[in-house]
């Protein structure tokens, strides 16, 4: 059953009522007895359940490429240090 929001035309009192969709809309304010009207709201948000909704899921990648990190056995070994400058570890060696 949905929750409906009402507002009083006389005293501007706002309140919510949990009622069936088959029930008639309320007509009187519980505070002052004035005439009320039902407000239109955005309703409930969408809740996604299950896999495949987010790019971080392990389902099919959106770009068509494998977005997961390579396994330890698939990683490339670190380059050997350059004999001329010993900077190959940082990738700053331009002699290679």
Biopython code that builds the backbone (N, CA, C, O; Angstrom):
import numpy as np
from Bio.PDB.StructureBuilder import StructureBuilder

atoms = [
    (1, "UNK", "N", (0.842, -1.179, 0.000)),
    (1, "UNK", "CA", (0.000, 0.000, 0.000)),
    (1, "UNK", "C", (0.890, 1.247, 0.000)),
    (1, "UNK", "O", (1.894, 1.291, 0.711)),
    (2, "UNK", "N", (0.529, 2.244, -0.785)),
    (2, "UNK", "CA", (1.346, 3.454, -0.871)),
    (2, "UNK", "C", (1.078, 4.434, 0.275)),
    (2, "UNK", "O", (0.063, 4.357, 0.967)),
    (3, "UNK", "N", (2.008, 5.337, 0.443)),
    (3, "UNK", "CA", (1.878, 6.429, 1.399)),
    (3, "UNK", "C", (1.560, 7.691, 0.619)),
    (3, "UNK", "O", (2.289, 8.054, -0.304)),
    (4, "UNK", "N", (0.482, 8.358, 0.984)),
    (4, "UNK", "CA", (0.073, 9.586, 0.303)),
    (4, "UNK", "C", (0.349, 10.784, 1.193)),
    (4, "UNK", "O", (0.211, 10.713, 2.415)),
    (5, "UNK", "N", (0.740, 11.883, 0.568)),
    (5, "UNK", "CA", (1.026, 13.113, 1.294)),
    (5, "UNK", "C", (-0.091, 14.116, 1.018)),
    (5, "UNK", "O", (-0.496, 14.314, -0.127)),
    (6, "UNK", "N", (-0.577, 14.740, 2.080)),
    (6, "UNK", "CA", (-1.660, 15.711, 1.978)),
    (6, "UNK", "C", (-1.205, 17.046, 2.555)),
    (6, "UNK", "O", (-0.288, 17.104, 3.375)),
    (7, "UNK", "N", (-1.869, 18.130, 2.107)),
    (7, "UNK", "CA", (-1.617, 19.457, 2.655)),
    (7, "UNK", "C", (-2.946, 20.185, 2.835)),
    (7, "UNK", "O", (-3.830, 20.117, 1.980)),
    (8, "UNK", "N", (-3.066, 20.871, 3.946)),
    (8, "UNK", "CA", (-4.291, 21.609, 4.253)),
    (8, "UNK", "C", (-4.281, 22.950, 3.518)),
    (8, "UNK", "O", (-3.265, 23.645, 3.504)),
    (9, "UNK", "N", (-5.409, 23.310, 2.908)),
    (9, "UNK", "CA", (-5.523, 24.596, 2.218)),
    (9, "UNK", "C", (-5.656, 25.759, 3.199)),
    (9, "UNK", "O", (-5.372, 26.905, 2.849)),
    (10, "UNK", "N", (-6.089, 25.465, 4.426)),
    (10, "UNK", "CA", (-6.348, 26.512, 5.409)),
    (10, "UNK", "C", (-5.128, 26.799, 6.294)),
    (10, "UNK", "O", (-4.695, 27.946, 6.402)),
    (11, "UNK", "N", (-4.574, 25.752, 6.926)),
    (11, "UNK", "CA", (-3.465, 25.955, 7.878)),
    (11, "UNK", "C", (-2.101, 25.500, 7.346)),
    (11, "UNK", "O", (-1.099, 25.631, 8.048)),
    (12, "UNK", "N", (-2.046, 24.968, 6.123)),
    (12, "UNK", "CA", (-0.805, 24.484, 5.473)),
    (12, "UNK", "C", (-0.153, 23.311, 6.204)),
    (12, "UNK", "O", (1.032, 23.038, 6.010)),
    (13, "UNK", "N", (-0.921, 22.623, 7.038)),
    (13, "UNK", "CA", (-0.403, 21.432, 7.731)),
    (13, "UNK", "C", (-0.177, 20.328, 6.707)),
    (13, "UNK", "O", (-1.060, 20.026, 5.904)),
    (14, "UNK", "N", (1.020, 19.722, 6.739)),
    (14, "UNK", "CA", (1.347, 18.605, 5.842)),
    (14, "UNK", "C", (1.428, 17.328, 6.656)),
    (14, "UNK", "O", (1.953, 17.321, 7.770)),
    (15, "UNK", "N", (0.905, 16.247, 6.094)),
    (15, "UNK", "CA", (0.959, 14.954, 6.764)),
    (15, "UNK", "C", (0.888, 13.843, 5.726)),
    (15, "UNK", "O", (0.470, 14.051, 4.587)),
    (16, "UNK", "N", (1.313, 12.648, 6.158)),
    (16, "UNK", "CA", (1.299, 11.468, 5.293)),
    (16, "UNK", "C", (0.315, 10.452, 5.833)),
    (16, "UNK", "O", (0.140, 10.324, 7.045)),
    (17, "UNK", "N", (-0.328, 9.730, 4.927)),
    (17, "UNK", "CA", (-1.284, 8.693, 5.301)),
    (17, "UNK", "C", (-0.969, 7.438, 4.493)),
    (17, "UNK", "O", (-0.829, 7.494, 3.271)),
    (18, "UNK", "N", (-0.862, 6.315, 5.182)),
    (18, "UNK", "CA", (-0.628, 5.018, 4.565)),
    (18, "UNK", "C", (-1.989, 4.404, 4.278)),
    (18, "UNK", "O", (-2.670, 3.953, 5.198)),
    (19, "UNK", "N", (-2.396, 4.381, 3.003)),
    (19, "UNK", "CA", (-3.726, 3.881, 2.667)),
    (19, "UNK", "C", (-3.707, 3.141, 1.337)),
    (19, "UNK", "O", (-2.791, 3.302, 0.529)),
    (20, "UNK", "N", (-4.725, 2.337, 1.129)),
    (20, "UNK", "CA", (-4.840, 1.547, -0.089)),
    (20, "UNK", "C", (-5.124, 2.439, -1.291)),
    (20, "UNK", "O", (-5.653, 3.540, -1.143)),
    (21, "UNK", "N", (-4.776, 1.967, -2.466)),
    (21, "UNK", "CA", (-5.065, 2.716, -3.688)),
    (21, "UNK", "C", (-6.571, 2.765, -3.956)),
    (21, "UNK", "O", (-7.045, 3.646, -4.674)),
    (22, "UNK", "N", (-7.315, 1.830, -3.386)),
    (22, "UNK", "CA", (-8.761, 1.781, -3.572)),
    (22, "UNK", "C", (-9.496, 2.773, -2.675)),
    (22, "UNK", "O", (-10.641, 3.131, -2.950)),
    (23, "UNK", "N", (-8.837, 3.219, -1.598)),
    (23, "UNK", "CA", (-9.471, 4.157, -0.672)),
    (23, "UNK", "C", (-9.652, 5.526, -1.317)),
    (23, "UNK", "O", (-8.850, 5.948, -2.151)),
    (24, "UNK", "N", (-10.727, 6.215, -0.914)),
    (24, "UNK", "CA", (-10.940, 7.577, -1.397)),
    (24, "UNK", "C", (-9.940, 8.516, -0.734)),
    (24, "UNK", "O", (-9.470, 8.263, 0.375)),
    (25, "UNK", "N", (-9.621, 9.608, -1.435)),
    (25, "UNK", "CA", (-8.721, 10.604, -0.875)),
    (25, "UNK", "C", (-9.378, 11.268, 0.328)),
    (25, "UNK", "O", (-10.594, 11.460, 0.345)),
    (26, "UNK", "N", (-8.578, 11.618, 1.334)),
    (26, "UNK", "CA", (-9.102, 12.293, 2.516)),
    (26, "UNK", "C", (-9.565, 13.698, 2.134)),
    (26, "UNK", "O", (-9.100, 14.271, 1.149)),
    (27, "UNK", "N", (-10.486, 14.243, 2.927)),
    (27, "UNK", "CA", (-11.069, 15.543, 2.593)),
    (27, "UNK", "C", (-10.872, 16.592, 3.672)),
    (27, "UNK", "O", (-10.923, 17.788, 3.382)),
    (28, "UNK", "N", (-10.642, 16.161, 4.944)),
    (28, "UNK", "CA", (-10.548, 17.109, 6.044)),
    (28, "UNK", "C", (-9.211, 17.011, 6.764)),
    (28, "UNK", "O", (-8.668, 15.922, 6.950)),
    (29, "UNK", "N", (-8.685, 18.177, 7.169)),
    (29, "UNK", "CA", (-7.419, 18.259, 7.898)),
    (29, "UNK", "C", (-7.612, 17.758, 9.335)),
    (29, "UNK", "O", (-8.581, 18.145, 9.987)),
    (30, "UNK", "N", (-6.715, 16.909, 9.840)),
    (30, "UNK", "CA", (-6.842, 16.430, 11.216)),
    (30, "UNK", "C", (-6.515, 17.516, 12.252)),
    (30, "UNK", "O", (-6.878, 17.370, 13.419)),
    (31, "UNK", "N", (-5.843, 18.591, 11.854)),
    (31, "UNK", "CA", (-5.476, 19.662, 12.782)),
    (31, "UNK", "C", (-6.590, 20.691, 12.953)),
    (31, "UNK", "O", (-7.000, 20.996, 14.073)),
    (32, "UNK", "N", (-7.081, 21.230, 11.815)),
    (32, "UNK", "CA", (-8.042, 22.332, 11.893)),
    (32, "UNK", "C", (-9.408, 22.005, 11.286)),
    (32, "UNK", "O", (-10.350, 22.780, 11.451)),
    (33, "UNK", "N", (-9.532, 20.889, 10.596)),
    (33, "UNK", "CA", (-10.796, 20.516, 9.974)),
    (33, "UNK", "C", (-11.033, 21.174, 8.625)),
    (33, "UNK", "O", (-12.112, 21.045, 8.048)),
    (34, "UNK", "N", (-10.016, 21.888, 8.115)),
    (34, "UNK", "CA", (-10.134, 22.547, 6.816)),
    (34, "UNK", "C", (-10.024, 21.561, 5.659)),
    (34, "UNK", "O", (-9.730, 20.381, 5.849)),
    (35, "UNK", "N", (-10.263, 22.069, 4.471)),
    (35, "UNK", "CA", (-10.197, 21.237, 3.268)),
    (35, "UNK", "C", (-8.732, 20.962, 2.919)),
    (35, "UNK", "O", (-7.879, 21.845, 3.014)),
    (36, "UNK", "N", (-8.462, 19.718, 2.514)),
    (36, "UNK", "CA", (-7.092, 19.326, 2.164)),
    (36, "UNK", "C", (-7.035, 18.830, 0.722)),
    (36, "UNK", "O", (-8.057, 18.511, 0.114)),
    (37, "UNK", "N", (-5.815, 18.774, 0.192)),
    (37, "UNK", "CA", (-5.600, 18.208, -1.147)),
    (37, "UNK", "C", (-4.385, 17.288, -1.092)),
    (37, "UNK", "O", (-3.466, 17.486, -0.298)),
    (38, "UNK", "N", (-4.406, 16.285, -1.950)),
    (38, "UNK", "CA", (-3.311, 15.315, -2.008)),
    (38, "UNK", "C", (-2.208, 15.868, -2.883)),
    (38, "UNK", "O", (-2.471, 16.364, -3.979)),
    (39, "UNK", "N", (-0.975, 15.787, -2.411)),
    (39, "UNK", "CA", (0.185, 16.262, -3.157)),
    (39, "UNK", "C", (0.704, 15.159, -4.063)),
    (39, "UNK", "O", (0.602, 13.975, -3.744)),
    (40, "UNK", "N", (1.246, 15.551, -5.167)),
    (40, "UNK", "CA", (1.860, 14.597, -6.104)),
    (40, "UNK", "C", (3.346, 14.552, -5.773)),
    (40, "UNK", "O", (4.023, 15.580, -5.744)),
    (41, "UNK", "N", (3.839, 13.339, -5.523)),
    (41, "UNK", "CA", (5.266, 13.200, -5.220)),
    (41, "UNK", "C", (5.922, 12.283, -6.230)),
    (41, "UNK", "O", (5.261, 11.723, -7.104)),
    (42, "UNK", "N", (7.214, 12.139, -6.102)),
    (42, "UNK", "CA", (7.995, 11.358, -7.051)),
    (42, "UNK", "C", (7.843, 9.860, -6.904)),
    (42, "UNK", "O", (8.297, 9.112, -7.771)),
    (43, "UNK", "N", (7.226, 9.406, -5.847)),
    (43, "UNK", "CA", (7.070, 7.968, -5.652)),
    (43, "UNK", "C", (8.355, 7.340, -5.141)),
    (43, "UNK", "O", (9.261, 8.035, -4.681)),
    (44, "UNK", "N", (8.422, 6.046, -5.224)),
    (44, "UNK", "CA", (9.585, 5.319, -4.733)),
    (44, "UNK", "C", (10.676, 5.275, -5.794)),
    (44, "UNK", "O", (10.398, 5.283, -6.993)),
    (45, "UNK", "N", (11.904, 5.228, -5.338)),
    (45, "UNK", "CA", (13.032, 5.106, -6.252)),
    (45, "UNK", "C", (13.174, 3.679, -6.748)),
    (45, "UNK", "O", (12.589, 2.754, -6.185)),
    (46, "UNK", "N", (13.937, 3.510, -7.778)),
    (46, "UNK", "CA", (14.171, 2.188, -8.350)),
    (46, "UNK", "C", (15.316, 1.532, -7.601)),
    (46, "UNK", "O", (16.342, 2.162, -7.346)),
    (47, "UNK", "N", (15.141, 0.276, -7.251)),
    (47, "UNK", "CA", (16.178, -0.481, -6.563)),
    (47, "UNK", "C", (16.614, -1.609, -7.478)),
    (47, "UNK", "O", (15.809, -2.464, -7.846)),
    (48, "UNK", "N", (17.880, -1.611, -7.845)),
    (48, "UNK", "CA", (18.417, -2.658, -8.699)),
    (48, "UNK", "C", (18.976, -3.770, -7.819)),
    (48, "UNK", "O", (19.776, -3.519, -6.917)),
    (49, "UNK", "N", (18.553, -4.985, -8.089)),
    (49, "UNK", "CA", (19.063, -6.135, -7.349)),
    (49, "UNK", "C", (19.689, -7.109, -8.338)),
    (49, "UNK", "O", (19.209, -7.272, -9.460)),
    (50, "UNK", "N", (20.757, -7.747, -7.908)),
    (50, "UNK", "CA", (21.419, -8.719, -8.766)),
    (50, "UNK", "C", (22.633, -8.121, -9.446)),
    (50, "UNK", "O", (22.939, -6.941, -9.270)),
    (51, "UNK", "N", (23.312, -8.924, -10.212)),
    (51, "UNK", "CA", (24.529, -8.480, -10.872)),
    (51, "UNK", "C", (24.267, -7.910, -12.249)),
    (51, "UNK", "O", (23.188, -8.082, -12.816)),
    (52, "UNK", "N", (25.268, -7.229, -12.777)),
    (52, "UNK", "CA", (25.196, -6.717, -14.130)),
    (52, "UNK", "C", (24.687, -5.299, -14.264)),
    (52, "UNK", "O", (24.538, -4.820, -15.388)),
    (53, "UNK", "N", (24.409, -4.596, -13.160)),
    (53, "UNK", "CA", (23.879, -3.245, -13.240)),
    (53, "UNK", "C", (24.963, -2.185, -13.158)),
    (53, "UNK", "O", (24.751, -1.057, -13.603)),
    (54, "UNK", "N", (26.093, -2.512, -12.612)),
    (54, "UNK", "CA", (27.145, -1.534, -12.392)),
    (54, "UNK", "C", (28.408, -1.942, -13.140)),
    (54, "UNK", "O", (28.639, -3.128, -13.377)),
    (55, "UNK", "N", (29.217, -0.970, -13.508)),
    (55, "UNK", "CA", (30.441, -1.265, -14.256)),
    (55, "UNK", "C", (31.451, -2.004, -13.384)),
    (55, "UNK", "O", (32.387, -2.604, -13.913)),
    (56, "UNK", "N", (31.288, -1.977, -12.062)),
    (56, "UNK", "CA", (32.214, -2.677, -11.177)),
    (56, "UNK", "C", (31.817, -4.127, -10.932)),
    (56, "UNK", "O", (32.553, -4.874, -10.287)),
    (57, "UNK", "N", (30.649, -4.530, -11.447)),
    (57, "UNK", "CA", (30.234, -5.918, -11.289)),
    (57, "UNK", "C", (31.143, -6.834, -12.096)),
    (57, "UNK", "O", (31.848, -6.386, -13.001)),
    (58, "UNK", "N", (31.121, -8.102, -11.765)),
    (58, "UNK", "CA", (31.952, -9.071, -12.466)),
    (58, "UNK", "C", (31.246, -9.650, -13.684)),
    (58, "UNK", "O", (31.717, -10.623, -14.273)),
    (59, "UNK", "N", (30.116, -9.052, -14.065)),
    (59, "UNK", "CA", (29.391, -9.505, -15.244)),
    (59, "UNK", "C", (30.130, -9.071, -16.507)),
    (59, "UNK", "O", (31.343, -8.865, -16.482)),
    (60, "UNK", "N", (29.416, -8.937, -17.579)),
    (60, "UNK", "CA", (30.040, -8.520, -18.824)),
    (60, "UNK", "C", (30.493, -7.072, -18.724)),
    (60, "UNK", "O", (29.721, -6.220, -18.284)),
    (61, "UNK", "N", (31.723, -6.772, -19.119)),
    (61, "UNK", "CA", (32.184, -5.388, -19.063)),
    (61, "UNK", "C", (31.469, -4.533, -20.105)),
    (61, "UNK", "O", (31.119, -5.025, -21.178)),
    (62, "UNK", "N", (31.254, -3.278, -19.801)),
    (62, "UNK", "CA", (30.529, -2.383, -20.689)),
    (62, "UNK", "C", (31.336, -2.013, -21.934)),
    (62, "UNK", "O", (30.766, -1.854, -23.013)),
    (63, "UNK", "N", (32.632, -1.877, -21.796)),
    (63, "UNK", "CA", (33.438, -1.431, -22.924)),
    (63, "UNK", "C", (33.845, -2.573, -23.848)),
    (63, "UNK", "O", (34.410, -2.331, -24.915)),
    (64, "UNK", "N", (33.572, -3.792, -23.461)),
    (64, "UNK", "CA", (33.967, -4.931, -24.268)),
    (64, "UNK", "C", (35.368, -5.410, -23.945)),
    (64, "UNK", "O", (35.794, -6.463, -24.418)),
    (65, "UNK", "N", (36.085, -4.642, -23.142)),
    (65, "UNK", "CA", (37.432, -5.024, -22.731)),
    (65, "UNK", "C", (37.370, -5.631, -21.344)),
    (65, "UNK", "O", (36.425, -5.386, -20.594)),
    (66, "UNK", "N", (38.363, -6.412, -21.005)),
    (66, "UNK", "CA", (38.431, -7.006, -19.681)),
    (66, "UNK", "C", (38.844, -5.919, -18.699)),
    (66, "UNK", "O", (39.957, -5.398, -18.783)),
    (67, "UNK", "N", (37.956, -5.571, -17.764)),
    (67, "UNK", "CA", (38.234, -4.501, -16.813)),
    (67, "UNK", "C", (38.834, -5.021, -15.518)),
    (67, "UNK", "O", (39.183, -4.229, -14.642)),
    (68, "UNK", "N", (38.961, -6.331, -15.380)),
    (68, "UNK", "CA", (39.528, -6.885, -14.166)),
    (68, "UNK", "C", (41.045, -6.816, -14.225)),
    (68, "UNK", "O", (41.641, -6.880, -15.300)),
    (69, "UNK", "N", (41.659, -6.686, -13.060)),
    (69, "UNK", "CA", (43.113, -6.652, -12.981)),
    (69, "UNK", "C", (43.663, -8.023, -13.378)),
    (69, "UNK", "O", (43.044, -9.043, -13.076)),
    (70, "UNK", "N", (44.803, -8.062, -14.042)),
    (70, "UNK", "CA", (45.375, -9.355, -14.430)),
    (70, "UNK", "C", (45.795, -10.154, -13.201)),
    (70, "UNK", "O", (46.180, -9.590, -12.177)),
    (71, "UNK", "N", (45.716, -11.452, -13.319)),
    (71, "UNK", "CA", (46.124, -12.328, -12.224)),
    (71, "UNK", "C", (47.626, -12.200, -12.000)),
    (71, "UNK", "O", (48.350, -11.706, -12.864)),
    (72, "UNK", "N", (48.091, -12.649, -10.834)),
    (72, "UNK", "CA", (49.508, -12.529, -10.489)),
    (72, "UNK", "C", (50.390, -13.232, -11.519)),
    (72, "UNK", "O", (51.489, -12.760, -11.809)),
    (73, "UNK", "N", (49.927, -14.351, -12.075)),
    (73, "UNK", "CA", (50.723, -15.083, -13.054)),
    (73, "UNK", "C", (50.752, -14.364, -14.405)),
    (73, "UNK", "O", (51.642, -14.620, -15.216)),
    (74, "UNK", "N", (49.781, -13.456, -14.664)),
    (74, "UNK", "CA", (49.727, -12.746, -15.938)),
    (74, "UNK", "C", (50.490, -11.429, -15.921)),
    (74, "UNK", "O", (50.692, -10.829, -16.976)),
    (75, "UNK", "N", (50.919, -10.965, -14.747)),
    (75, "UNK", "CA", (51.622, -9.686, -14.660)),
    (75, "UNK", "C", (53.001, -9.803, -15.291)),
    (75, "UNK", "O", (53.679, -10.826, -15.186)),
    (76, "UNK", "N", (53.389, -8.715, -15.951)),
    (76, "UNK", "CA", (54.716, -8.690, -16.561)),
    (76, "UNK", "C", (55.773, -8.492, -15.484)),
    (76, "UNK", "O", (55.541, -7.759, -14.522)),
    (77, "UNK", "N", (56.934, -9.134, -15.630)),
    (77, "UNK", "CA", (57.997, -8.934, -14.642)),
    (77, "UNK", "C", (58.560, -7.519, -14.765)),
    (77, "UNK", "O", (58.522, -6.915, -15.837)),
    (78, "UNK", "N", (59.074, -7.010, -13.671)),
    (78, "UNK", "CA", (59.676, -5.673, -13.671)),
    (78, "UNK", "C", (60.892, -5.682, -14.582)),
    (78, "UNK", "O", (61.609, -6.681, -14.650)),
    (79, "UNK", "N", (61.136, -4.555, -15.297)),
    (79, "UNK", "CA", (62.297, -4.525, -16.187)),
    (79, "UNK", "C", (63.602, -4.566, -15.395)),
    (79, "UNK", "O", (63.688, -4.075, -14.270)),
    (80, "UNK", "N", (64.584, -5.150, -16.004)),
    (80, "UNK", "CA", (65.901, -5.221, -15.367)),
    (80, "UNK", "C", (66.541, -3.837, -15.397)),
    (80, "UNK", "O", (66.302, -3.064, -16.325)),
    (81, "UNK", "N", (67.353, -3.521, -14.391)),
    (81, "UNK", "CA", (67.984, -2.213, -14.382)),
    (81, "UNK", "C", (68.901, -2.026, -15.589)),
    (81, "UNK", "O", (69.577, -2.953, -16.036)),
    (82, "UNK", "N", (68.899, -0.812, -16.093)),
    (82, "UNK", "CA", (69.739, -0.474, -17.232)),
    (82, "UNK", "C", (71.195, -0.446, -16.778)),
    (82, "UNK", "O", (71.500, 0.114, -15.725)),
    (83, "UNK", "N", (72.067, -1.022, -17.531)),
    (83, "UNK", "CA", (73.483, -1.064, -17.160)),
    (83, "UNK", "C", (74.096, 0.328, -17.171)),
    (83, "UNK", "O", (75.054, 0.584, -16.442)),
    (84, "UNK", "N", (73.557, 1.237, -17.991)),
    (84, "UNK", "CA", (74.143, 2.571, -18.101)),
    (84, "UNK", "C", (73.719, 3.490, -16.947)),
    (84, "UNK", "O", (74.535, 4.262, -16.443)),
    (85, "UNK", "N", (72.428, 3.412, -16.519)),
    (85, "UNK", "CA", (71.981, 4.418, -15.546)),
    (85, "UNK", "C", (71.264, 3.861, -14.330)),
    (85, "UNK", "O", (71.008, 4.622, -13.396)),
    (86, "UNK", "N", (70.932, 2.606, -14.283)),
    (86, "UNK", "CA", (70.262, 1.964, -13.149)),
    (86, "UNK", "C", (68.914, 2.611, -12.813)),
    (86, "UNK", "O", (68.514, 2.585, -11.649)),
    (87, "UNK", "N", (68.194, 3.195, -13.795)),
    (87, "UNK", "CA", (66.908, 3.840, -13.545)),
    (87, "UNK", "C", (65.749, 3.078, -14.152)),
    (87, "UNK", "O", (64.646, 3.622, -14.212)),
    (88, "UNK", "N", (65.932, 1.877, -14.595)),
    (88, "UNK", "CA", (64.862, 1.143, -15.252)),
    (88, "UNK", "C", (63.726, 0.793, -14.299)),
    (88, "UNK", "O", (62.592, 0.614, -14.741)),
    (89, "UNK", "N", (64.010, 0.691, -12.983)),
    (89, "UNK", "CA", (62.950, 0.373, -12.029)),
    (89, "UNK", "C", (61.867, 1.445, -12.026)),
    (89, "UNK", "O", (60.688, 1.121, -11.883)),
    (90, "UNK", "N", (62.237, 2.704, -12.179)),
    (90, "UNK", "CA", (61.267, 3.791, -12.139)),
    (90, "UNK", "C", (60.703, 4.098, -13.513)),
    (90, "UNK", "O", (59.787, 4.914, -13.616)),
    (91, "UNK", "N", (61.203, 3.490, -14.563)),
    (91, "UNK", "CA", (60.724, 3.750, -15.897)),
    (91, "UNK", "C", (61.269, 5.040, -16.487)),
    (91, "UNK", "O", (60.806, 5.481, -17.539)),
    (92, "UNK", "N", (62.248, 5.654, -15.824)),
    (92, "UNK", "CA", (62.811, 6.917, -16.290)),
    (92, "UNK", "C", (63.997, 6.735, -17.224)),
    (92, "UNK", "O", (64.560, 7.717, -17.708)),
    (93, "UNK", "N", (64.370, 5.532, -17.473)),
    (93, "UNK", "CA", (65.543, 5.271, -18.312)),
    (93, "UNK", "C", (65.213, 5.522, -19.782)),
    (93, "UNK", "O", (64.265, 4.945, -20.314)),
    (94, "UNK", "N", (65.970, 6.355, -20.416)),
    (94, "UNK", "CA", (65.738, 6.634, -21.828)),
    (94, "UNK", "C", (66.775, 5.958, -22.723)),
    (94, "UNK", "O", (66.718, 6.088, -23.945)),
    (95, "UNK", "N", (67.709, 5.247, -22.129)),
    (95, "UNK", "CA", (68.761, 4.604, -22.915)),
    (95, "UNK", "C", (68.305, 3.315, -23.563)),
    (95, "UNK", "O", (68.912, 2.877, -24.541)),
    (96, "UNK", "N", (67.253, 2.692, -23.049)),
    (96, "UNK", "CA", (66.825, 1.402, -23.551)),
    (96, "UNK", "C", (66.153, 1.475, -24.877)),
    (96, "UNK", "O", (65.741, 0.448, -25.417)),
]
sb = StructureBuilder()
sb.init_structure("model")
sb.init_model(0)
sb.init_chain("A")
sb.init_seg("    ")
for serial, (resi, resn, name, xyz) in enumerate(atoms, 1):
    if name == "N":
        sb.init_residue(resn, " ", resi, " ")
    sb.init_atom(name, np.array(xyz, "f"), 0.0, 1.0, " ", f" {name:<3s}", serial, name[0])
structure = sb.get_structure()
